[in-house]
Amino acid sequence: MRIFGHHPAPDELFDSQLEKDRVRMVLASIPKRDAELLVLRSVGFSYSELGDALQLKQTSVGTMLSRAQQAFKNEYLRRFGHDQQQ
C-alpha cells in the first residue's frame, strides 16, 4: 500500500531539526519567564491562562509577551544572523 503525501527529503529534515535546535538554544538563553511565556503561548494558552499559570496580572500578560518575543528575536538574530530570520 502506498501512502500519498509529502515525504520530506533528508535536507528538509536536517533543516527542520537545525531550526528546532536553534529555538531550544535561544529559549534556554533568555530569561526563564520569557521562555515560559513563549512556550505556553505556542501551545495555545490564552492570555488569561498565561496569567494564571505564571502568576501574572492578566493586564500585564500582553506587554510581557511582547517583550519576551522581542528578547527571543534579538537573541536569535545575535546568534544566527539577520539572514536566517524570516
Order of alpha helices (4+ residues) and beta strands (2+ residues): alpha-alpha-alpha-alpha
